[in-house]
């Protein structure tokens, strides 16, 4: 079993491998009981958003880690992969600007992402 920091690293690496844009990790542990961390990123179009989601899942599947739920995949405008302690939000830029989760969760500390 991997810890949250390792899970975050696998997920952010999977996003980076697919050239995801504006990758942000928020520590929401003190703000909600839903999860511990949000990872927020963007793709250039619905196919790119889907490929980011697929790549992250492909990186985690050898570790027997699968999303508890995945929503929005068919549309590709906003995909949510829920890994229990970490929720990955992958947006098309327009949807990300509209929902502005970084502002909504503005009290959450940002976690530094260490690239590959």
Chimera marker file (.cmm) of the C-alpha trace (Angstrom):
<marker_set name="trace">
<marker id="1" x="0.000" y="0.000" z="0.000" r="1" g="1" b="0" radius="0.5"/>
<marker id="2" x="1.354" y="3.422" z="-0.890" r="1" g="1" b="0" radius="0.5"/>
<marker id="3" x="0.962" y="6.553" z="1.206" r="1" g="1" b="0" radius="0.5"/>
<marker id="4" x="-0.774" y="9.763" z="0.118" r="1" g="1" b="0" radius="0.5"/>
<marker id="5" x="2.474" y="11.480" z="-0.926" r="1" g="1" b="0" radius="0.5"/>
<marker id="6" x="3.390" y="8.557" z="-3.171" r="1" g="1" b="0" radius="0.5"/>
<marker id="7" x="-0.131" y="8.463" z="-4.622" r="1" g="1" b="0" radius="0.5"/>
<marker id="8" x="0.044" y="12.180" z="-5.366" r="1" g="1" b="0" radius="0.5"/>
<marker id="9" x="3.409" y="11.642" z="-7.083" r="1" g="1" b="0" radius="0.5"/>
<marker id="10" x="2.051" y="8.830" z="-9.285" r="1" g="1" b="0" radius="0.5"/>
<marker id="11" x="-0.982" y="10.905" z="-10.232" r="1" g="1" b="0" radius="0.5"/>
<marker id="12" x="0.946" y="14.099" z="-10.967" r="1" g="1" b="0" radius="0.5"/>
<marker id="13" x="3.534" y="12.137" z="-12.960" r="1" g="1" b="0" radius="0.5"/>
<marker id="14" x="0.720" y="10.554" z="-14.965" r="1" g="1" b="0" radius="0.5"/>
<marker id="15" x="-0.703" y="14.005" z="-15.677" r="1" g="1" b="0" radius="0.5"/>
<marker id="16" x="2.712" y="15.420" z="-16.595" r="1" g="1" b="0" radius="0.5"/>
<marker id="17" x="3.456" y="12.487" z="-18.914" r="1" g="1" b="0" radius="0.5"/>
<marker id="18" x="0.401" y="13.545" z="-20.948" r="1" g="1" b="0" radius="0.5"/>
<marker id="19" x="1.429" y="17.219" z="-20.915" r="1" g="1" b="0" radius="0.5"/>
<marker id="20" x="-1.430" y="18.331" z="-18.689" r="1" g="1" b="0" radius="0.5"/>
<marker id="21" x="-1.636" y="22.087" z="-18.107" r="1" g="1" b="0" radius="0.5"/>
<marker id="22" x="-1.631" y="24.073" z="-14.839" r="1" g="1" b="0" radius="0.5"/>
<marker id="23" x="-1.195" y="21.190" z="-12.405" r="1" g="1" b="0" radius="0.5"/>
<marker id="24" x="-2.142" y="22.157" z="-8.821" r="1" g="1" b="0" radius="0.5"/>
<marker id="25" x="-2.316" y="20.064" z="-5.639" r="1" g="1" b="0" radius="0.5"/>
<marker id="26" x="-4.448" y="21.386" z="-2.782" r="1" g="1" b="0" radius="0.5"/>
<marker id="27" x="-4.343" y="20.079" z="0.781" r="1" g="1" b="0" radius="0.5"/>
<marker id="28" x="-8.015" y="20.085" z="1.814" r="1" g="1" b="0" radius="0.5"/>
<marker id="29" x="-7.657" y="17.916" z="4.936" r="1" g="1" b="0" radius="0.5"/>
<marker id="30" x="-8.716" y="20.727" z="7.286" r="1" g="1" b="0" radius="0.5"/>
<marker id="31" x="-11.523" y="21.956" z="5.023" r="1" g="1" b="0" radius="0.5"/>
<marker id="32" x="-13.616" y="18.910" z="4.127" r="1" g="1" b="0" radius="0.5"/>
<marker id="33" x="-14.242" y="15.326" z="5.151" r="1" g="1" b="0" radius="0.5"/>
<marker id="34" x="-14.605" y="14.258" z="1.485" r="1" g="1" b="0" radius="0.5"/>
<marker id="35" x="-10.917" y="13.677" z="0.849" r="1" g="1" b="0" radius="0.5"/>
<marker id="36" x="-7.416" y="14.713" z="1.829" r="1" g="1" b="0" radius="0.5"/>
<marker id="37" x="-6.151" y="16.272" z="-1.411" r="1" g="1" b="0" radius="0.5"/>
<marker id="38" x="-7.457" y="17.690" z="-4.673" r="1" g="1" b="0" radius="0.5"/>
<marker id="39" x="-5.320" y="17.545" z="-7.764" r="1" g="1" b="0" radius="0.5"/>
<marker id="40" x="-6.534" y="19.951" z="-10.429" r="1" g="1" b="0" radius="0.5"/>
<marker id="41" x="-5.268" y="20.093" z="-13.998" r="1" g="1" b="0" radius="0.5"/>
<marker id="42" x="-6.395" y="20.912" z="-17.519" r="1" g="1" b="0" radius="0.5"/>
<marker id="43" x="-6.333" y="19.433" z="-20.977" r="1" g="1" b="0" radius="0.5"/>
<marker id="44" x="-6.608" y="21.267" z="-24.282" r="1" g="1" b="0" radius="0.5"/>
<marker id="45" x="-9.715" y="19.432" z="-25.520" r="1" g="1" b="0" radius="0.5"/>
<marker id="46" x="-11.992" y="16.540" z="-24.461" r="1" g="1" b="0" radius="0.5"/>
<marker id="47" x="-9.724" y="13.867" z="-26.023" r="1" g="1" b="0" radius="0.5"/>
<marker id="48" x="-6.713" y="15.282" z="-24.189" r="1" g="1" b="0" radius="0.5"/>
<marker id="49" x="-8.669" y="15.350" z="-20.915" r="1" g="1" b="0" radius="0.5"/>
<marker id="50" x="-9.615" y="11.678" z="-21.466" r="1" g="1" b="0" radius="0.5"/>
<marker id="51" x="-6.033" y="10.696" z="-22.289" r="1" g="1" b="0" radius="0.5"/>
<marker id="52" x="-4.781" y="12.299" z="-19.057" r="1" g="1" b="0" radius="0.5"/>
<marker id="53" x="-7.346" y="10.311" z="-17.072" r="1" g="1" b="0" radius="0.5"/>
<marker id="54" x="-6.469" y="7.090" z="-18.917" r="1" g="1" b="0" radius="0.5"/>
<marker id="55" x="-2.730" y="7.570" z="-18.391" r="1" g="1" b="0" radius="0.5"/>
<marker id="56" x="-3.111" y="8.160" z="-14.659" r="1" g="1" b="0" radius="0.5"/>
<marker id="57" x="-5.243" y="5.026" z="-14.338" r="1" g="1" b="0" radius="0.5"/>
<marker id="58" x="-2.714" y="3.030" z="-16.393" r="1" g="1" b="0" radius="0.5"/>
<marker id="59" x="0.097" y="4.167" z="-14.067" r="1" g="1" b="0" radius="0.5"/>
<marker id="60" x="-1.868" y="3.146" z="-10.963" r="1" g="1" b="0" radius="0.5"/>
<marker id="61" x="-3.379" y="-0.148" z="-12.138" r="1" g="1" b="0" radius="0.5"/>
<marker id="62" x="-0.142" y="-2.196" z="-11.672" r="1" g="1" b="0" radius="0.5"/>
<marker id="63" x="-0.307" y="-1.094" z="-8.026" r="1" g="1" b="0" radius="0.5"/>
<marker id="64" x="-3.894" y="-2.374" z="-7.836" r="1" g="1" b="0" radius="0.5"/>
<marker id="65" x="-5.142" y="1.181" z="-7.323" r="1" g="1" b="0" radius="0.5"/>
<marker id="66" x="-8.306" y="1.995" z="-9.224" r="1" g="1" b="0" radius="0.5"/>
<marker id="67" x="-10.658" y="4.951" z="-8.908" r="1" g="1" b="0" radius="0.5"/>
<marker id="68" x="-13.600" y="4.365" z="-6.582" r="1" g="1" b="0" radius="0.5"/>
<marker id="69" x="-15.571" y="6.323" z="-9.158" r="1" g="1" b="0" radius="0.5"/>
<marker id="70" x="-14.864" y="8.162" z="-12.353" r="1" g="1" b="0" radius="0.5"/>
<marker id="71" x="-17.323" y="10.744" z="-13.592" r="1" g="1" b="0" radius="0.5"/>
<marker id="72" x="-17.508" y="12.855" z="-16.737" r="1" g="1" b="0" radius="0.5"/>
<marker id="73" x="-15.361" y="10.628" z="-18.919" r="1" g="1" b="0" radius="0.5"/>
<marker id="74" x="-17.760" y="10.413" z="-21.868" r="1" g="1" b="0" radius="0.5"/>
<marker id="75" x="-18.063" y="14.190" z="-22.206" r="1" g="1" b="0" radius="0.5"/>
<marker id="76" x="-14.403" y="14.888" z="-21.436" r="1" g="1" b="0" radius="0.5"/>
<marker id="77" x="-15.091" y="18.426" z="-20.211" r="1" g="1" b="0" radius="0.5"/>
<marker id="78" x="-14.493" y="17.668" z="-16.496" r="1" g="1" b="0" radius="0.5"/>
<marker id="79" x="-13.384" y="14.215" z="-15.402" r="1" g="1" b="0" radius="0.5"/>
<marker id="80" x="-13.234" y="13.306" z="-11.728" r="1" g="1" b="0" radius="0.5"/>
<marker id="81" x="-11.153" y="10.293" z="-10.678" r="1" g="1" b="0" radius="0.5"/>
<marker id="82" x="-11.790" y="9.553" z="-6.996" r="1" g="1" b="0" radius="0.5"/>
<marker id="83" x="-8.981" y="7.623" z="-5.292" r="1" g="1" b="0" radius="0.5"/>
<marker id="84" x="-10.485" y="8.130" z="-1.824" r="1" g="1" b="0" radius="0.5"/>
<marker id="85" x="-7.756" y="10.216" z="-0.175" r="1" g="1" b="0" radius="0.5"/>
<marker id="86" x="-6.971" y="12.017" z="-3.446" r="1" g="1" b="0" radius="0.5"/>
<marker id="87" x="-9.501" y="13.323" z="-5.955" r="1" g="1" b="0" radius="0.5"/>
<marker id="88" x="-8.207" y="14.200" z="-9.407" r="1" g="1" b="0" radius="0.5"/>
<marker id="89" x="-10.097" y="16.894" z="-11.351" r="1" g="1" b="0" radius="0.5"/>
<marker id="90" x="-9.200" y="17.127" z="-15.046" r="1" g="1" b="0" radius="0.5"/>
<marker id="91" x="-10.843" y="20.007" z="-16.897" r="1" g="1" b="0" radius="0.5"/>
<marker id="92" x="-11.010" y="21.520" z="-20.320" r="1" g="1" b="0" radius="0.5"/>
<marker id="93" x="-9.781" y="25.101" z="-19.799" r="1" g="1" b="0" radius="0.5"/>
<marker id="94" x="-13.213" y="26.705" z="-20.247" r="1" g="1" b="0" radius="0.5"/>
<marker id="95" x="-14.809" y="24.493" z="-17.565" r="1" g="1" b="0" radius="0.5"/>
<marker id="96" x="-11.883" y="25.017" z="-15.222" r="1" g="1" b="0" radius="0.5"/>
<marker id="97" x="-12.230" y="28.791" z="-15.507" r="1" g="1" b="0" radius="0.5"/>
<marker id="98" x="-15.994" y="28.538" z="-14.965" r="1" g="1" b="0" radius="0.5"/>
<marker id="99" x="-15.879" y="26.366" z="-11.824" r="1" g="1" b="0" radius="0.5"/>
<marker id="100" x="-12.627" y="27.893" z="-10.489" r="1" g="1" b="0" radius="0.5"/>
<marker id="101" x="-11.971" y="25.271" z="-7.813" r="1" g="1" b="0" radius="0.5"/>
<marker id="102" x="-8.739" y="26.991" z="-6.786" r="1" g="1" b="0" radius="0.5"/>
<marker id="103" x="-10.766" y="30.065" z="-5.754" r="1" g="1" b="0" radius="0.5"/>
<marker id="104" x="-13.531" y="27.979" z="-4.184" r="1" g="1" b="0" radius="0.5"/>
<marker id="105" x="-10.969" y="26.103" z="-2.095" r="1" g="1" b="0" radius="0.5"/>
<marker id="106" x="-8.738" y="29.177" z="-1.725" r="1" g="1" b="0" radius="0.5"/>
<marker id="107" x="-8.003" y="28.483" z="1.948" r="1" g="1" b="0" radius="0.5"/>
<marker id="108" x="-6.368" y="25.168" z="1.050" r="1" g="1" b="0" radius="0.5"/>
<marker id="109" x="-2.582" y="25.178" z="1.096" r="1" g="1" b="0" radius="0.5"/>
<marker id="110" x="-0.937" y="24.353" z="-2.221" r="1" g="1" b="0" radius="0.5"/>
<marker id="111" x="1.467" y="21.422" z="-2.210" r="1" g="1" b="0" radius="0.5"/>
<marker id="112" x="4.687" y="21.729" z="-4.187" r="1" g="1" b="0" radius="0.5"/>
<marker id="113" x="4.841" y="19.321" z="-7.103" r="1" g="1" b="0" radius="0.5"/>
<marker id="114" x="8.162" y="17.642" z="-7.697" r="1" g="1" b="0" radius="0.5"/>
<marker id="115" x="8.400" y="16.780" z="-11.386" r="1" g="1" b="0" radius="0.5"/>
<marker id="116" x="9.736" y="13.526" z="-12.832" r="1" g="1" b="0" radius="0.5"/>
<link id1="1" id2="2" r="1" g="1" b="0" radius="0.2"/>
<link id1="2" id2="3" r="1" g="1" b="0" radius="0.2"/>
<link id1="3" id2="4" r="1" g="1" b="0" radius="0.2"/>
<link id1="4" id2="5" r="1" g="1" b="0" radius="0.2"/>
<link id1="5" id2="6" r="1" g="1" b="0" radius="0.2"/>
<link id1="6" id2="7" r="1" g="1" b="0" radius="0.2"/>
<link id1="7" id2="8" r="1" g="1" b="0" radius="0.2"/>
<link id1="8" id2="9" r="1" g="1" b="0" radius="0.2"/>
<link id1="9" id2="10" r="1" g="1" b="0" radius="0.2"/>
<link id1="10" id2="11" r="1" g="1" b="0" radius="0.2"/>
<link id1="11" id2="12" r="1" g="1" b="0" radius="0.2"/>
<link id1="12" id2="13" r="1" g="1" b="0" radius="0.2"/>
<link id1="13" id2="14" r="1" g="1" b="0" radius="0.2"/>
<link id1="14" id2="15" r="1" g="1" b="0" radius="0.2"/>
<link id1="15" id2="16" r="1" g="1" b="0" radius="0.2"/>
<link id1="16" id2="17" r="1" g="1" b="0" radius="0.2"/>
<link id1="17" id2="18" r="1" g="1" b="0" radius="0.2"/>
<link id1="18" id2="19" r="1" g="1" b="0" radius="0.2"/>
<link id1="19" id2="20" r="1" g="1" b="0" radius="0.2"/>
<link id1="20" id2="21" r="1" g="1" b="0" radius="0.2"/>
<link id1="21" id2="22" r="1" g="1" b="0" radius="0.2"/>
<link id1="22" id2="23" r="1" g="1" b="0" radius="0.2"/>
<link id1="23" id2="24" r="1" g="1" b="0" radius="0.2"/>
<link id1="24" id2="25" r="1" g="1" b="0" radius="0.2"/>
<link id1="25" id2="26" r="1" g="1" b="0" radius="0.2"/>
<link id1="26" id2="27" r="1" g="1" b="0" radius="0.2"/>
<link id1="27" id2="28" r="1" g="1" b="0" radius="0.2"/>
<link id1="28" id2="29" r="1" g="1" b="0" radius="0.2"/>
<link id1="29" id2="30" r="1" g="1" b="0" radius="0.2"/>
<link id1="30" id2="31" r="1" g="1" b="0" radius="0.2"/>
<link id1="31" id2="32" r="1" g="1" b="0" radius="0.2"/>
<link id1="32" id2="33" r="1" g="1" b="0" radius="0.2"/>
<link id1="33" id2="34" r="1" g="1" b="0" radius="0.2"/>
<link id1="34" id2="35" r="1" g="1" b="0" radius="0.2"/>
<link id1="35" id2="36" r="1" g="1" b="0" radius="0.2"/>
<link id1="36" id2="37" r="1" g="1" b="0" radius="0.2"/>
<link id1="37" id2="38" r="1" g="1" b="0" radius="0.2"/>
<link id1="38" id2="39" r="1" g="1" b="0" radius="0.2"/>
<link id1="39" id2="40" r="1" g="1" b="0" radius="0.2"/>
<link id1="40" id2="41" r="1" g="1" b="0" radius="0.2"/>
<link id1="41" id2="42" r="1" g="1" b="0" radius="0.2"/>
<link id1="42" id2="43" r="1" g="1" b="0" radius="0.2"/>
<link id1="43" id2="44" r="1" g="1" b="0" radius="0.2"/>
<link id1="44" id2="45" r="1" g="1" b="0" radius="0.2"/>
<link id1="45" id2="46" r="1" g="1" b="0" radius="0.2"/>
<link id1="46" id2="47" r="1" g="1" b="0" radius="0.2"/>
<link id1="47" id2="48" r="1" g="1" b="0" radius="0.2"/>
<link id1="48" id2="49" r="1" g="1" b="0" radius="0.2"/>
<link id1="49" id2="50" r="1" g="1" b="0" radius="0.2"/>
<link id1="50" id2="51" r="1" g="1" b="0" radius="0.2"/>
<link id1="51" id2="52" r="1" g="1" b="0" radius="0.2"/>
<link id1="52" id2="53" r="1" g="1" b="0" radius="0.2"/>
<link id1="53" id2="54" r="1" g="1" b="0" radius="0.2"/>
<link id1="54" id2="55" r="1" g="1" b="0" radius="0.2"/>
<link id1="55" id2="56" r="1" g="1" b="0" radius="0.2"/>
<link id1="56" id2="57" r="1" g="1" b="0" radius="0.2"/>
<link id1="57" id2="58" r="1" g="1" b="0" radius="0.2"/>
<link id1="58" id2="59" r="1" g="1" b="0" radius="0.2"/>
<link id1="59" id2="60" r="1" g="1" b="0" radius="0.2"/>
<link id1="60" id2="61" r="1" g="1" b="0" radius="0.2"/>
<link id1="61" id2="62" r="1" g="1" b="0" radius="0.2"/>
<link id1="62" id2="63" r="1" g="1" b="0" radius="0.2"/>
<link id1="63" id2="64" r="1" g="1" b="0" radius="0.2"/>
<link id1="64" id2="65" r="1" g="1" b="0" radius="0.2"/>
<link id1="65" id2="66" r="1" g="1" b="0" radius="0.2"/>
<link id1="66" id2="67" r="1" g="1" b="0" radius="0.2"/>
<link id1="67" id2="68" r="1" g="1" b="0" radius="0.2"/>
<link id1="68" id2="69" r="1" g="1" b="0" radius="0.2"/>
<link id1="69" id2="70" r="1" g="1" b="0" radius="0.2"/>
<link id1="70" id2="71" r="1" g="1" b="0" radius="0.2"/>
<link id1="71" id2="72" r="1" g="1" b="0" radius="0.2"/>
<link id1="72" id2="73" r="1" g="1" b="0" radius="0.2"/>
<link id1="73" id2="74" r="1" g="1" b="0" radius="0.2"/>
<link id1="74" id2="75" r="1" g="1" b="0" radius="0.2"/>
<link id1="75" id2="76" r="1" g="1" b="0" radius="0.2"/>
<link id1="76" id2="77" r="1" g="1" b="0" radius="0.2"/>
<link id1="77" id2="78" r="1" g="1" b="0" radius="0.2"/>
<link id1="78" id2="79" r="1" g="1" b="0" radius="0.2"/>
<link id1="79" id2="80" r="1" g="1" b="0" radius="0.2"/>
<link id1="80" id2="81" r="1" g="1" b="0" radius="0.2"/>
<link id1="81" id2="82" r="1" g="1" b="0" radius="0.2"/>
<link id1="82" id2="83" r="1" g="1" b="0" radius="0.2"/>
<link id1="83" id2="84" r="1" g="1" b="0" radius="0.2"/>
<link id1="84" id2="85" r="1" g="1" b="0" radius="0.2"/>
<link id1="85" id2="86" r="1" g="1" b="0" radius="0.2"/>
<link id1="86" id2="87" r="1" g="1" b="0" radius="0.2"/>
<link id1="87" id2="88" r="1" g="1" b="0" radius="0.2"/>
<link id1="88" id2="89" r="1" g="1" b="0" radius="0.2"/>
<link id1="89" id2="90" r="1" g="1" b="0" radius="0.2"/>
<link id1="90" id2="91" r="1" g="1" b="0" radius="0.2"/>
<link id1="91" id2="92" r="1" g="1" b="0" radius="0.2"/>
<link id1="92" id2="93" r="1" g="1" b="0" radius="0.2"/>
<link id1="93" id2="94" r="1" g="1" b="0" radius="0.2"/>
<link id1="94" id2="95" r="1" g="1" b="0" radius="0.2"/>
<link id1="95" id2="96" r="1" g="1" b="0" radius="0.2"/>
<link id1="96" id2="97" r="1" g="1" b="0" radius="0.2"/>
<link id1="97" id2="98" r="1" g="1" b="0" radius="0.2"/>
<link id1="98" id2="99" r="1" g="1" b="0" radius="0.2"/>
<link id1="99" id2="100" r="1" g="1" b="0" radius="0.2"/>
<link id1="100" id2="101" r="1" g="1" b="0" radius="0.2"/>
<link id1="101" id2="102" r="1" g="1" b="0" radius="0.2"/>
<link id1="102" id2="103" r="1" g="1" b="0" radius="0.2"/>
<link id1="103" id2="104" r="1" g="1" b="0" radius="0.2"/>
<link id1="104" id2="105" r="1" g="1" b="0" radius="0.2"/>
<link id1="105" id2="106" r="1" g="1" b="0" radius="0.2"/>
<link id1="106" id2="107" r="1" g="1" b="0" radius="0.2"/>
<link id1="107" id2="108" r="1" g="1" b="0" radius="0.2"/>
<link id1="108" id2="109" r="1" g="1" b="0" radius="0.2"/>
<link id1="109" id2="110" r="1" g="1" b="0" radius="0.2"/>
<link id1="110" id2="111" r="1" g="1" b="0" radius="0.2"/>
<link id1="111" id2="112" r="1" g="1" b="0" radius="0.2"/>
<link id1="112" id2="113" r="1" g="1" b="0" radius="0.2"/>
<link id1="113" id2="114" r="1" g="1" b="0" radius="0.2"/>
<link id1="114" id2="115" r="1" g="1" b="0" radius="0.2"/>
<link id1="115" id2="116" r="1" g="1" b="0" radius="0.2"/>
</marker_set>
